[in-house]
Amino acid sequence: QVQLVESGGGLVQPGGSLRLSCAASGFIFSSYSMGWYRQAPGKERELVATIRFDGSITNYSDSVKGRFTISRDNAKNTVYLQMNSLKPEDTAMYYCKRPVRQWDNYWGQGTQVTVSS
């Protein structure tokens, strides 16, 4: 069965850094693009970063571009999100998922990121 397990969140001060991890299983991870999403209270879930199956191409939302870096290790079935220069508006629950609507039923539990002084 498909499993997506996010980890690495926590409480950080503005300007700080975190690295999130997403451990995937139940599908051929190395064959598919992956994405990181986030959802803040009262707001819609948004796609913040994607990475091609082989890591060759990445894309970012304007709000995180230049601060976040998505990467993957296909040998470990893991996708990462390095988050630098964090801002309070980055506070959200972060999720990983294949960035296609057909996978919208496969959300994991997410990992909470809180940026506060």
Number of C-alpha atoms within 10 A of each C-alpha: 7 11 15 21 18 25 17 16 18 14 15 18 14 17 14 14 18 18 16 23 23 27 16 21 15 9 12 11 21 18 11 15 20 26 26 24 19 22 18 17 9 6 9 9 15 14 19 21 24 26 23 17 16 14 18 8 12 16 15 19 13 9 11 17 12 12 14 20 19 24 22 22 13 16 8 12 15 20 26 22 23 14 20 17 15 22 20 15 12 20 20 21 18 28 27 30 26 19 18 10 9 8 10 10 8 15 17 17 14 21 21 21 22 21 20 16 10
